[in-house]
Amino acid sequence: MLTIRSRHIHLREVDQGHFLQLYEWRIQSDFIGRCTLRGMVTFDEFCREIATDLMTDRHEQLIIETPRSGRSIGTIYAYGGSPATQDVLISAYVDPRFQGRGYGVYAAVAYAQHLFMLRGVKRLHMDVYSCNTEVLNILYQIGATAESFADRVSVAEHYSREVRRFVFADEQAVKLSRFL
């Protein structure tokens, strides 16, 4: 089982024992507003959704834990991308009770280091909705630039949101390490 440790966070590979916690985050309005265009789902629908995602699109998914208590506070995963160009997308979510403490940044940096050094990834992409100003501010502060802008539309939920795609190349891994 994959485990990544830093002094600020621990990342542990998701298993079925985490599905209830992941579901509780998945149905929060905060998660829906920041992380997905998919609407509300029942637990059974979620279990099918996550099982399909893990089998078809996600390379791996990890639980973010606090190092002292081992409490689950969020999730991060890699998905999509192109094997030919060694690109991958990452997405992270931190429970609202733990937002604003840097856990998401620590998790993203630790995971990025893992993907660059041990998985041979050359470029990481991160999509951030324009309403997620906290993350956008952090990304701009560390010198990240948006590669592209687009609108994402959810027909089922009747809304659209602007999304900004940021890119990090493996040569930026050293710069990111100052956050660990």
SEDO-401076 format. One line per 4 residues: number of its first residue (from 0); for each residue x, y, z of N, C-alpha, C, O. Coordinates in nm, 4 decimals, always signed. Each point is the difference from the previous one (the first is absolute). Example, Ala and Ser with C-alpha at 12.3 -4.5 7.8 and 13.67 -1.06 7.14 Angstrom:
<atoms>
0> +1.3190/-0.5690/+0.7800/-0.0890/+0.1190/+0.0000/+0.0900/+0.1200/+0.0000/+0.1036/-0.0019/+0.0665 ~ -0.1386/+0.1069/-0.1385/+0.0820/+0.1190/+0.0060/-0.0770/+0.1090/+0.0730/+0.0509/+0.1108/+0.0169 $
</atoms>
This chain:
<atoms>
0> +0.0847/-0.1179/+0.0000/-0.0847/+0.1179/+0.0000/+0.0893/+0.1242/+0.0000/+0.0921/+0.0107/+0.0809 ~ -0.1197/+0.0826/-0.1713/+0.0782/+0.1220/-0.0142/-0.0217/+0.0924/+0.1197/-0.1137/+0.0272/+0.0384 ~ +0.2230/+0.0206/+0.0199/-0.0042/+0.0999/+0.1067/+0.1089/+0.1017/-0.0283/+0.1140/-0.0366/-0.0287 ~ -0.1489/+0.1643/+0.0369/+0.0947/+0.1099/-0.0186/-0.0053/+0.0819/+0.1280/-0.1078/+0.0384/+0.0454 $
4> +0.2246/-0.0117/+0.0129/+0.0045/+0.0723/+0.1268/+0.0860/+0.1254/-0.0116/+0.1071/-0.0013/-0.0608 ~ -0.1560/+0.1084/+0.1199/+0.0814/+0.1187/+0.0218/-0.0273/+0.0431/+0.1431/-0.0843/-0.0587/+0.0679 ~ +0.1541/+0.1594/-0.0226/-0.0236/+0.0419/+0.1392/-0.1355/+0.0687/+0.0156/-0.0493/+0.0126/+0.1121 ~ -0.0118/+0.0320/-0.2220/-0.1266/+0.0728/+0.0069/-0.1233/-0.0868/-0.0260/-0.1073/+0.0267/+0.0542 $
8> +0.1223/-0.1294/-0.1362/-0.1130/-0.0863/-0.0365/+0.0480/-0.1408/-0.0296/+0.1180/-0.0240/-0.0256 ~ -0.2126/-0.0678/+0.0299/+0.0224/-0.1360/-0.0485/-0.1045/-0.0263/-0.1065/-0.1146/+0.0435/+0.0121 ~ +0.1537/-0.1141/-0.1157/-0.0901/-0.0402/-0.1070/-0.0020/-0.1514/-0.0022/+0.1051/-0.0642/-0.0011 ~ -0.2250/+0.0067/+0.0003/-0.0140/-0.1449/+0.0021/-0.0981/-0.0420/-0.1082/-0.1041/+0.0629/-0.0189 $
12> +0.1386/-0.1703/-0.0523/-0.0829/-0.0491/-0.1092/-0.1417/-0.0335/+0.0479/-0.0187/-0.0588/+0.1065 ~ -0.0799/+0.0973/-0.1869/-0.1407/-0.0240/+0.0302/-0.0319/-0.1485/-0.0151/+0.0480/-0.0662/-0.0920 ~ -0.1299/+0.0154/+0.1841/-0.0572/-0.1331/-0.0160/-0.1497/+0.0106/+0.0316/-0.0487/+0.1079/+0.0337 ~ -0.0235/-0.2185/-0.0443/-0.1452/+0.0046/+0.0191/-0.0393/+0.0500/+0.1386/-0.1097/+0.0532/+0.0168 $
16> +0.1962/-0.0691/+0.0819/-0.0273/+0.0498/+0.1336/-0.0114/+0.1514/+0.0072/-0.0513/+0.0537/+0.0982 ~ +0.0986/+0.0159/-0.2013/-0.0073/+0.1461/-0.0052/-0.1240/+0.0512/-0.0736/-0.0262/+0.1203/+0.0006 ~ -0.0500/-0.2090/-0.0634/-0.1099/+0.0432/-0.0861/-0.1034/+0.0854/+0.0740/-0.0491/+0.0975/-0.0567 ~ +0.0150/-0.1306/+0.1803/-0.0993/+0.0787/+0.0725/+0.0503/+0.1420/+0.0238/-0.0751/+0.0959/-0.0176 $
20> +0.2020/-0.0817/+0.0576/+0.0564/+0.1337/+0.0199/+0.0039/+0.0773/-0.1318/-0.0355/+0.1178/-0.0046 ~ +0.0787/-0.1844/-0.1020/+0.0035/+0.0658/-0.1305/-0.1396/+0.0432/-0.0429/-0.0173/+0.1081/-0.0564 ~ -0.0819/-0.1919/+0.0828/-0.1380/+0.0339/-0.0333/-0.0462/+0.1215/+0.0801/-0.0643/+0.0891/-0.0557 ~ +0.0953/-0.0839/+0.1830/-0.0416/+0.1144/+0.0825/+0.0578/+0.1296/-0.0545/-0.0680/+0.1026/-0.0009 $
24> +0.1928/-0.1061/-0.0447/+0.0566/+0.1194/-0.0629/-0.0652/+0.0269/-0.1346/-0.0290/+0.1152/-0.0324 ~ +0.0054/-0.2190/-0.0463/-0.0545/+0.0128/-0.1359/-0.1346/+0.0704/-0.0028/-0.0297/+0.0708/-0.0962 ~ -0.0531/-0.0883/+0.1998/-0.1343/+0.0596/-0.0007/-0.0050/+0.1360/+0.0684/-0.1063/+0.0619/+0.0050 ~ +0.2187/-0.0140/+0.0479/+0.0019/+0.1335/+0.0599/-0.0084/+0.1052/-0.1096/+0.0591/-0.0150/-0.1069 $
28> -0.1326/+0.1206/+0.1346/-0.0125/+0.1075/-0.0983/+0.1362/+0.0615/-0.0310/+0.0234/+0.0446/-0.1123 ~ +0.0660/-0.0416/+0.2097/+0.1343/+0.0526/-0.0219/+0.0734/-0.0817/-0.1062/+0.0639/+0.0571/-0.0884 ~ -0.0723/-0.1900/+0.0962/+0.0637/-0.0870/-0.0987/-0.0633/+0.0205/-0.1368/+0.0701/+0.0159/-0.1000 ~ -0.2022/-0.0164/+0.0961/-0.0696/+0.0159/-0.1281/+0.0345/+0.1344/-0.0630/+0.0161/+0.0092/-0.1217 $
32> -0.0047/+0.0954/+0.2040/+0.0325/+0.1326/-0.0523/+0.1424/+0.0149/-0.0479/+0.0263/+0.0780/-0.0916 ~ +0.0674/-0.1515/+0.1519/+0.1413/+0.0173/-0.0308/+0.0611/-0.1091/-0.0874/+0.1019/+0.0223/-0.0652 ~ -0.1639/-0.1403/+0.0637/+0.0726/-0.1146/-0.0547/-0.0697/-0.0793/-0.1100/+0.0655/-0.0807/-0.0660 ~ -0.1928/+0.0996/+0.0437/-0.0659/-0.0876/-0.0961/-0.1147/+0.0710/-0.0702/-0.0564/+0.0971/+0.0504 $
36> +0.0244/-0.1477/-0.1663/-0.1210/+0.0435/-0.0701/-0.1096/-0.1039/+0.0144/-0.1121/+0.0206/-0.0465 ~ +0.1438/-0.1320/+0.1106/-0.0992/-0.1036/+0.0252/-0.0910/+0.0466/+0.1127/+0.0436/+0.0711/+0.0905 ~ -0.1676/-0.1105/-0.0961/-0.0962/+0.0403/+0.1028/+0.0015/-0.0918/+0.1203/+0.0924/-0.0791/+0.0189 ~ -0.1971/+0.0911/+0.0629/-0.0153/-0.0831/+0.1192/-0.0209/-0.1457/-0.0409/-0.0571/-0.0289/-0.1052 $
40> +0.1039/-0.0615/+0.1896/-0.0147/-0.1431/-0.0235/-0.0316/-0.0695/+0.1315/+0.0297/+0.0518/+0.1076 ~ -0.0900/-0.1690/-0.1172/-0.0194/-0.0837/+0.1178/+0.1319/-0.0725/+0.0285/+0.0922/+0.0041/-0.0815 ~ -0.0837/-0.0700/+0.1965/+0.1210/-0.0744/+0.0334/+0.0248/-0.1118/-0.1009/+0.1137/-0.0216/-0.0419 ~ -0.2196/-0.0497/+0.0027/+0.0162/-0.1073/-0.0984/+0.0503/+0.0542/-0.1335/+0.0882/-0.0591/-0.0623 $
44> -0.1448/+0.1723/+0.0186/+0.0452/+0.0622/-0.1252/+0.1461/+0.0430/+0.0128/+0.0786/-0.0153/-0.0935 ~ -0.0433/+0.0690/+0.2099/+0.1385/+0.0421/+0.0221/+0.0951/-0.1192/-0.0080/+0.1053/+0.0084/-0.0633 ~ -0.1422/-0.1188/+0.1272/+0.0860/-0.1196/-0.0027/+0.0247/-0.0463/-0.1430/+0.1119/-0.0385/-0.0340 ~ -0.2150/+0.0418/-0.0500/+0.0184/-0.0359/-0.1415/+0.0875/+0.1039/-0.0704/+0.0873/-0.0350/-0.0795 $
48> -0.1115/+0.1638/+0.1094/+0.0763/+0.1083/-0.0611/+0.1487/-0.0123/+0.0337/+0.0843/+0.0059/-0.0895 ~ -0.0519/-0.0229/+0.2169/+0.1406/-0.0059/+0.0406/+0.0667/-0.1269/-0.0518/+0.1158/+0.0037/-0.0417 ~ -0.1874/-0.1159/+0.0439/+0.0562/-0.1248/-0.0522/+0.0328/+0.0144/-0.1482/+0.1057/-0.0445/-0.0448 ~ -0.1948/+0.1058/-0.0307/+0.0241/+0.0230/-0.1429/+0.1180/+0.0942/-0.0198/+0.0872/-0.0261/-0.0828 $
52> -0.0841/+0.1362/+0.1591/+0.1111/+0.0950/-0.0115/+0.1340/-0.0673/+0.0292/+0.0973/+0.0199/-0.0727 ~ -0.0928/-0.0990/+0.1788/+0.1253/-0.0653/+0.0386/+0.0446/-0.1046/-0.1025/+0.1197/-0.0239/-0.0160 ~ -0.2147/-0.0378/-0.0528/+0.0355/-0.1021/-0.0997/+0.0339/+0.0600/-0.1358/+0.0795/-0.0578/-0.0741 ~ -0.1379/+0.1725/+0.0397/+0.0136/+0.0486/-0.1367/+0.0824/+0.1267/-0.0146/+0.0756/+0.0119/-0.0964 $
56> -0.0871/+0.0831/+0.1881/+0.0599/+0.1309/-0.0243/+0.1045/+0.0396/+0.1032/+0.0985/+0.0651/-0.0350 ~ -0.1168/-0.1018/+0.1585/+0.0923/+0.0435/+0.1049/+0.1192/-0.0941/+0.0079/-0.0145/-0.1222/+0.0035 ~ +0.1328/+0.1829/-0.0008/+0.1222/-0.0784/+0.0127/+0.0147/-0.0514/+0.1431/+0.0376/-0.1151/+0.0224 ~ -0.0676/+0.2014/+0.0728/-0.0026/-0.0375/+0.1404/-0.0713/+0.1116/+0.0762/-0.0048/+0.1145/-0.0447 $
60> -0.0500/-0.1501/+0.1598/-0.0667/+0.0975/+0.0846/+0.0479/-0.0234/+0.1424/+0.0123/-0.1137/+0.0454 ~ +0.0145/+0.2241/+0.0241/+0.0566/-0.0062/+0.1340/-0.0855/+0.0799/+0.0976/-0.0664/+0.0965/-0.0379 ~ +0.0693/-0.1382/+0.1634/-0.0630/+0.0736/+0.1090/+0.1069/+0.0908/+0.0606/+0.1134/-0.0432/+0.0204 ~ -0.1484/+0.1674/+0.0082/+0.0896/+0.0929/+0.0679/-0.0276/-0.0129/+0.1494/-0.1144/+0.0118/+0.0438 $
64> +0.2199/-0.0362/+0.0344/-0.0141/-0.0149/+0.1442/+0.0923/+0.0970/+0.0731/+0.1054/+0.0379/-0.0512 ~ -0.1463/+0.0017/+0.1713/+0.0894/+0.0781/+0.0847/+0.1041/-0.0959/+0.0570/-0.0343/-0.1129/+0.0353 ~ +0.1599/+0.1545/-0.0255/+0.1033/-0.0939/+0.0445/-0.0114/-0.0389/+0.1479/+0.0329/-0.1130/+0.0358 ~ -0.0776/+0.2018/+0.0485/-0.0060/-0.0315/+0.1437/-0.1163/-0.0922/+0.0342/+0.0181/-0.1021/+0.0664 $
68> -0.1382/+0.1388/-0.1121/-0.1185/-0.0774/+0.0392/-0.0376/-0.1079/-0.1011/-0.0727/-0.0935/+0.0335 ~ +0.1213/+0.1057/-0.1563/-0.0392/-0.0935/-0.1046/-0.1419/+0.0218/-0.0487/-0.0569/-0.0859/-0.0675 ~ -0.0009/+0.2010/+0.1014/-0.1370/+0.0315/-0.0389/-0.0092/+0.0270/-0.1494/+0.0828/+0.0725/-0.0553 ~ -0.1828/-0.1302/-0.0102/-0.0229/+0.0232/-0.1429/-0.0606/+0.1386/-0.0183/-0.1044/+0.0316/+0.0570 $
72> +0.1719/+0.0510/-0.1377/-0.0456/+0.1383/-0.0172/-0.0247/+0.0366/-0.1460/-0.0448/+0.1110/-0.0287 ~ +0.0732/-0.2022/-0.0635/-0.0217/+0.0310/-0.1407/+0.0479/-0.1125/-0.0896/+0.0369/-0.1081/+0.0458 ~ -0.0386/+0.1370/-0.1742/+0.0420/-0.0993/-0.0991/+0.0722/+0.0693/-0.1151/-0.0226/+0.1178/-0.0277 ~ +0.1086/-0.1920/-0.0377/+0.0721/+0.0494/-0.1171/+0.0153/-0.1165/-0.0967/+0.0198/-0.1140/+0.0420 $
76> -0.0290/+0.1425/-0.1708/+0.0128/-0.1081/-0.0975/+0.0556/+0.0503/-0.1313/-0.0070/+0.1185/-0.0326 ~ +0.0631/-0.2140/-0.0427/+0.0512/+0.0263/-0.1343/-0.0915/-0.0693/-0.0992/-0.0478/-0.1107/+0.0248 ~ +0.0237/+0.1765/-0.1370/-0.0906/-0.0567/-0.0999/+0.0357/+0.0526/-0.1376/+0.0785/+0.0937/-0.0146 ~ -0.1381/-0.1565/-0.0860/+0.0123/+0.0454/-0.1387/+0.1433/+0.0113/-0.0461/+0.0860/-0.0798/+0.0374 $
80> -0.0623/+0.1792/-0.1183/+0.1338/+0.0239/-0.0508/+0.0300/-0.0803/-0.1239/-0.0876/-0.0633/-0.0589 ~ +0.2131/+0.0675/+0.0210/+0.0450/-0.0665/-0.1221/+0.1267/-0.0802/+0.0274/+0.1020/+0.0575/+0.0382 ~ -0.1066/-0.1885/-0.0568/+0.1217/-0.0803/+0.0181/+0.1114/+0.0422/-0.0968/+0.1179/-0.0077/+0.0345 ~ -0.1541/+0.0513/-0.1532/+0.0999/+0.0376/-0.0998/+0.0829/+0.1204/+0.0459/+0.1213/+0.0034/-0.0210 $
84> -0.1858/+0.0943/+0.0832/+0.0710/+0.1199/+0.0445/+0.0300/-0.0036/+0.1492/+0.0594/+0.0936/+0.0535 ~ -0.0993/-0.1996/+0.0133/+0.0210/-0.0189/+0.1440/-0.0621/+0.1140/+0.0811/+0.0595/+0.0503/+0.0954 ~ -0.1794/-0.0112/-0.1357/-0.0783/+0.1014/+0.0701/-0.1040/-0.0690/+0.0873/-0.0437/-0.1108/-0.0312 ~ +0.0044/+0.1747/+0.1389/-0.1065/-0.0499/+0.0859/-0.0681/+0.1203/+0.0652/+0.0626/+0.1038/+0.0213 $
88> -0.1890/-0.1187/+0.0095/-0.0729/+0.1031/+0.0733/-0.0117/-0.0434/+0.1451/-0.0109/-0.1191/+0.0291 ~ +0.0131/+0.2163/+0.0627/-0.0241/-0.0314/+0.1404/-0.1120/+0.0876/+0.0527/-0.0217/+0.1117/-0.0470 ~ -0.0481/-0.1645/+0.1446/-0.1087/+0.0724/+0.0653/+0.0074/-0.0300/+0.1485/+0.0296/-0.1126/+0.0399 ~ -0.0565/+0.2134/+0.0417/+0.0039/-0.0175/+0.1453/-0.1220/+0.0659/+0.0630/-0.0537/+0.0981/-0.0514 $
92> +0.0121/-0.1544/+0.1631/-0.1094/+0.0568/+0.0788/+0.0349/-0.0146/+0.1477/+0.0430/-0.1061/+0.0453 ~ -0.0626/+0.2157/+0.0290/+0.0198/-0.0002/+0.1447/-0.1327/+0.0365/+0.0656/-0.0657/+0.0967/-0.0387 ~ +0.0277/-0.1757/+0.1386/-0.1223/+0.0241/+0.0763/-0.0020/+0.1459/+0.0474/+0.1027/+0.0506/+0.0452 ~ -0.2171/+0.0178/-0.0544/-0.0068/+0.1416/+0.0389/+0.0504/+0.0288/+0.1413/+0.0514/+0.1089/+0.0257 $
96> -0.0650/-0.2035/+0.0653/+0.0472/+0.0213/+0.1376/+0.1516/+0.0106/+0.0079/+0.0541/+0.0453/+0.1008 ~ +0.0155/-0.0876/-0.2082/+0.1457/+0.0011/+0.0003/+0.0585/+0.0890/-0.1100/+0.1216/+0.0038/-0.0189 ~ -0.2075/+0.0671/-0.0530/+0.0486/+0.0899/-0.1045/+0.0660/+0.1219/+0.0634/-0.0278/+0.0343/+0.1149 ~ +0.1145/+0.0299/-0.1904/+0.0662/+0.1207/+0.0469/+0.1218/-0.0266/+0.0874/+0.0562/+0.0936/+0.0570 $
100> -0.0145/-0.2189/-0.0454/+0.1163/-0.0357/+0.0826/+0.1171/-0.0504/-0.0829/+0.1033/-0.0384/+0.0549 ~ -0.1189/+0.0385/-0.1873/+0.1079/-0.0426/-0.0879/+0.0041/-0.1480/-0.0308/+0.0880/-0.0445/-0.0737 ~ -0.1813/-0.0340/+0.1284/+0.0034/-0.1439/-0.0229/-0.0097/-0.0370/-0.1483/+0.0687/-0.0914/-0.0455 ~ -0.1529/+0.1612/-0.0292/-0.0144/-0.0293/-0.1423/+0.1278/+0.0273/-0.0769/+0.0377/-0.0767/-0.0886 $
104> +0.0291/+0.1862/+0.1228/+0.1268/+0.0337/-0.0656/+0.1053/-0.1056/+0.0342/+0.0706/-0.0486/-0.0884 ~ -0.0603/+0.0135/+0.2165/+0.0974/-0.1025/+0.0400/-0.0278/-0.1317/-0.0707/+0.0924/-0.0663/-0.0472 ~ -0.2194/+0.0283/+0.0399/-0.0366/-0.1253/-0.0665/+0.0360/+0.0053/-0.1485/+0.0576/-0.0948/-0.0534 ~ -0.0914/+0.2047/-0.0128/+0.0276/+0.0127/-0.1436/+0.1498/-0.0038/-0.0277/+0.0440/-0.0631/-0.0961 $
108> +0.0342/+0.1302/+0.1798/+0.1447/+0.0025/-0.0215/+0.0610/-0.1382/+0.0246/+0.0823/-0.0465/-0.0789 ~ -0.1223/-0.0192/+0.1882/+0.0530/-0.1336/+0.0286/-0.0386/-0.0979/-0.1112/+0.0809/-0.0825/-0.0423 ~ -0.2039/+0.0930/-0.0035/-0.0458/-0.0893/-0.1063/+0.0707/+0.0318/-0.1320/+0.0372/-0.0905/-0.0746 ~ -0.0194/+0.2191/+0.0470/+0.0724/+0.0391/-0.1220/+0.1417/-0.0559/+0.0021/+0.0471/-0.0530/-0.1006 $
112> +0.0214/+0.0645/+0.2144/+0.1359/-0.0550/+0.0117/-0.0010/-0.1500/-0.0303/+0.0855/-0.0498/-0.0733 ~ -0.1826/-0.0211/+0.1300/-0.0139/-0.1440/-0.0227/-0.0207/-0.0297/-0.1497/+0.0654/-0.0878/-0.0562 ~ -0.1555/+0.1609/-0.0058/-0.0301/-0.0254/-0.1417/+0.1190/+0.0317/-0.0896/+0.0287/-0.0748/-0.0934 ~ +0.0408/+0.1850/+0.1209/+0.1162/+0.0368/-0.0801/+0.1153/-0.0998/+0.0183/+0.0600/-0.0446/-0.0978 $
116> -0.0296/+0.0102/+0.2233/+0.1203/-0.0791/+0.0273/-0.0205/-0.1507/-0.0140/+0.0896/-0.0708/-0.0459 ~ -0.2072/+0.0216/+0.0853/-0.0180/-0.1448/+0.0016/-0.0904/-0.0532/-0.1104/+0.0042/-0.1192/-0.0305 ~ -0.0845/+0.2037/-0.0290/-0.0911/-0.0465/-0.1043/+0.0421/+0.0465/-0.1391/-0.0616/-0.0391/-0.0991 ~ +0.1661/+0.1221/+0.0902/+0.0491/+0.0435/-0.1298/-0.0868/+0.1021/-0.0707/+0.0127/+0.0195/-0.1209 $
120> -0.1002/+0.0453/+0.1946/-0.0853/+0.1037/-0.0584/+0.0870/+0.1202/-0.0355/+0.0897/+0.0371/+0.0757 ~ -0.1164/+0.0229/-0.1904/+0.0765/+0.1169/-0.0452/-0.0747/+0.1313/+0.0239/+0.0618/+0.1036/+0.0245 ~ -0.1963/-0.1087/-0.0318/-0.0796/+0.1218/+0.0232/-0.1265/-0.0353/+0.0770/-0.0672/-0.0992/-0.0280 ~ +0.0371/+0.1844/+0.1264/-0.1241/-0.0121/+0.0768/-0.0910/+0.1154/-0.0361/+0.0441/+0.1141/-0.0137 $
124> -0.1695/-0.1449/-0.0013/-0.1008/+0.1026/-0.0257/-0.0963/+0.0002/+0.1169/-0.0335/-0.1050/+0.0547 ~ -0.0105/+0.2238/-0.0168/-0.0980/+0.0130/+0.1062/-0.1070/+0.0978/-0.0457/+0.0292/+0.1159/-0.0295 ~ -0.1544/-0.1635/+0.0239/-0.1128/+0.0854/-0.0352/-0.0571/+0.0597/+0.1278/-0.0274/-0.0713/+0.0965 ~ +0.0097/+0.2035/-0.0972/-0.0537/+0.0690/+0.1168/-0.1153/+0.0890/-0.0464/+0.0161/+0.0823/-0.0901 $
128> -0.1329/-0.1000/+0.1529/-0.1143/+0.0838/-0.0322/+0.0256/+0.1423/+0.0479/+0.0634/+0.0204/+0.1035 ~ -0.1122/+0.0772/-0.1778/+0.0245/+0.1402/+0.0327/-0.0576/+0.0396/+0.1356/+0.0455/+0.0976/+0.0597 ~ -0.1446/-0.1711/-0.0098/-0.0573/+0.0301/+0.1313/+0.0915/-0.0442/+0.1140/-0.0224/+0.0393/+0.1144 ~ +0.1240/-0.1195/-0.1424/+0.0903/-0.0517/+0.1024/+0.1176/+0.0966/+0.0164/+0.1142/-0.0324/-0.0326 $
132> -0.1450/+0.1515/+0.0839/+0.0988/+0.1072/+0.0059/+0.1174/-0.0304/+0.0922/+0.1111/+0.0466/-0.0253 ~ -0.1328/-0.1236/+0.1315/+0.1108/-0.0346/+0.0905/+0.1105/-0.0733/-0.0748/+0.1172/+0.0358/+0.0112 ~ -0.1538/-0.1375/-0.0868/+0.0987/-0.0788/-0.0734/+0.0613/+0.0832/-0.1118/+0.1209/-0.0064/-0.0222 ~ -0.2019/+0.0839/-0.0481/+0.0544/+0.0855/-0.1061/+0.1054/+0.0954/+0.0564/+0.1057/+0.0179/-0.0605 $
136> -0.1335/+0.0432/+0.1754/+0.0959/+0.0927/+0.0609/+0.1314/-0.0697/+0.0339/+0.1073/+0.0557/-0.0230 ~ -0.1149/-0.1772/+0.0775/+0.1215/-0.0745/+0.0337/+0.0789/-0.0314/-0.1261/+0.1217/+0.0179/-0.0032 ~ -0.1898/-0.0646/-0.1002/+0.0688/-0.0348/-0.1242/+0.0686/+0.1216/-0.0615/+0.1128/-0.0108/-0.0481 ~ -0.1790/+0.1255/+0.0491/+0.0626/+0.1206/-0.0542/+0.1171/+0.0451/+0.0873/+0.0995/+0.0502/-0.0523 $
140> -0.1097/-0.0673/+0.1856/+0.1091/+0.0390/+0.0904/+0.1262/-0.0823/-0.0228/+0.1107/+0.0512/+0.0167 ~ -0.1259/-0.1780/-0.0547/+0.1193/-0.0817/-0.0241/+0.0491/+0.0108/-0.1444/+0.0905/-0.0724/-0.0416 ~ -0.1513/+0.1634/-0.0335/+0.0472/+0.0260/-0.1351/-0.0598/-0.0863/-0.1078/+0.0499/-0.0022/-0.1125 ~ -0.1571/-0.0699/+0.1447/-0.0648/-0.0827/-0.1016/-0.0740/+0.0888/-0.0999/-0.0479/+0.1080/+0.0346 $
144> +0.0397/-0.1543/-0.1561/-0.0758/+0.0730/-0.1002/-0.1077/-0.0910/-0.0571/+0.0173/-0.1212/-0.0131 ~ -0.1271/+0.1836/-0.0195/-0.1106/-0.0752/-0.0589/+0.0331/-0.0281/-0.1460/+0.0360/+0.0903/-0.0756 ~ -0.0487/-0.2153/+0.0380/+0.0270/-0.0423/-0.1365/-0.1183/+0.0324/-0.0911/+0.0177/+0.0349/-0.1167 ~ -0.1398/-0.0472/+0.1724/-0.1190/+0.0255/-0.0807/-0.1189/+0.0317/+0.0905/+0.0016/-0.0260/+0.1203 $
148> -0.1033/+0.0823/-0.1820/-0.1255/+0.0314/+0.0673/-0.1127/-0.0614/-0.0813/+0.0065/-0.0042/-0.1229 ~ -0.1082/-0.0426/+0.1902/-0.1144/-0.0566/-0.0711/-0.1218/+0.0042/+0.0921/+0.0124/+0.0166/+0.1213 ~ -0.1287/-0.0318/-0.1809/-0.1225/-0.0150/+0.0776/-0.0356/-0.1475/+0.0032/+0.0068/-0.0685/-0.1020 ~ -0.0444/+0.0203/+0.2181/-0.0506/-0.1357/+0.0150/-0.1491/+0.0119/+0.0253/-0.0432/+0.0785/+0.0844 $
152> -0.0329/-0.1541/-0.1550/-0.1451/+0.0091/+0.0089/-0.0564/-0.1310/+0.0519/+0.0345/-0.1078/-0.0484 ~ -0.1225/+0.1190/+0.1484/-0.0732/-0.1157/+0.0494/-0.1440/+0.0137/-0.0466/-0.0754/+0.0817/+0.0527 ~ +0.0382/-0.1603/-0.1499/-0.1365/+0.0061/-0.0522/-0.0997/-0.0433/+0.1073/-0.1059/+0.0611/+0.0148 ~ +0.1393/-0.1655/+0.0594/-0.0904/-0.0524/+0.1026/-0.0247/+0.1016/+0.1112/-0.1112/+0.0097/+0.0518 $
156> +0.2141/+0.0655/-0.0154/-0.0120/+0.0945/+0.1108/-0.0287/+0.1429/-0.0476/-0.0225/+0.0884/+0.0826 ~ +0.0229/-0.0643/-0.2132/-0.0346/+0.1289/-0.0602/+0.0921/+0.1147/+0.0436/-0.0477/+0.1061/+0.0403 ~ +0.1780/-0.1273/-0.0485/+0.0926/+0.1084/+0.0285/+0.1288/-0.0221/-0.0782/+0.0274/-0.1089/-0.0505 ~ +0.0502/+0.2159/+0.0424/+0.1331/-0.0122/-0.0576/+0.0972/+0.0745/+0.0908/-0.0385/+0.0924/+0.0716 $
160> +0.1651/-0.1339/-0.0755/+0.1036/+0.0638/+0.0803/+0.1256/+0.0104/-0.0827/+0.0329/-0.0891/-0.0783 ~ +0.0368/+0.1996/+0.0968/+0.1292/+0.0143/-0.0653/+0.1017/-0.0854/+0.0744/+0.0019/-0.0029/+0.1231 ~ +0.0815/-0.0659/-0.1980/+0.1060/-0.0810/+0.0590/+0.1338/+0.0456/-0.0590/+0.0099/+0.0311/-0.1187 ~ +0.0907/-0.0280/+0.2027/+0.1343/+0.0361/-0.0432/+0.0888/-0.1222/+0.0148/+0.0003/-0.0648/+0.1047 $
164> +0.0742/+0.0335/-0.2082/+0.0909/-0.1146/+0.0039/+0.1425/+0.0502/+0.0209/+0.0527/+0.0782/-0.0791 ~ +0.0076/-0.1249/+0.1867/+0.1382/+0.0317/+0.0311/+0.0857/-0.1202/-0.0371/-0.0464/-0.1139/+0.0035 ~ +0.1717/+0.1401/-0.0390/+0.0902/-0.1087/-0.0372/+0.1311/+0.0170/+0.0765/+0.0503/+0.1110/+0.0174 ~ +0.0034/-0.2246/+0.0275/+0.1301/-0.0043/+0.0652/+0.0831/-0.1045/-0.0717/-0.0461/-0.1116/-0.0241 $
168> +0.1694/+0.1483/-0.0102/+0.0903/-0.0950/-0.0650/+0.0920/-0.0612/+0.1045/+0.0200/+0.0569/+0.1073 ~ +0.0356/-0.1730/-0.1392/+0.0837/-0.0705/+0.0975/+0.1186/+0.0836/+0.0458/+0.0474/-0.0181/+0.1122 ~ +0.0013/+0.1078/-0.1945/+0.1130/+0.0837/+0.0427/-0.0413/+0.1014/+0.1084/+0.0863/+0.0609/+0.0633 ~ -0.2159/-0.0427/-0.0421/-0.0471/+0.0885/+0.1063/-0.0124/-0.0731/+0.1342/-0.0359/+0.0618/+0.1003 $
172> +0.0648/-0.1910/-0.0972/-0.0147/-0.0792/+0.1229/+0.0862/+0.0564/+0.1126/-0.0422/+0.0016/+0.1156 ~ +0.1617/+0.0441/-0.1485/+0.0883/+0.0552/+0.1032/-0.0622/+0.1256/+0.0600/+0.0045/+0.0197/+0.1214 ~ -0.0616/+0.0639/-0.2048/-0.0647/+0.1224/+0.0481/-0.1171/-0.0342/+0.0912/-0.0206/+0.0661/+0.1018 ~ -0.0555/-0.1680/-0.1370/-0.1158/-0.0392/+0.0813/+0.0439/-0.0572/+0.1343/-0.0728/+0.0117/+0.0986 $
176> +0.1917/-0.0737/-0.0932/+0.0432/-0.0683/+0.1222/+0.0149/+0.0950/+0.1187/+0.0005/-0.0461/+0.1141 ~ +0.0116/+0.1754/-0.1366/+0.0136/+0.0935/+0.1124/-0.1275/+0.0038/+0.0850/+0.0019/+0.0505/+0.1122 ~ -0.1117/-0.1034/-0.1650/-0.1245/-0.0035/+0.0761/-0.0114/-0.1236/+0.0876/-0.0922/-0.0094/+0.0810 ~ +0.1834/-0.0849/-0.0954/-0.0031/-0.1204/+0.0831/+0.0752/+0.0259/+0.1285/+0.0097/-0.0888/+0.0848 $
</atoms>
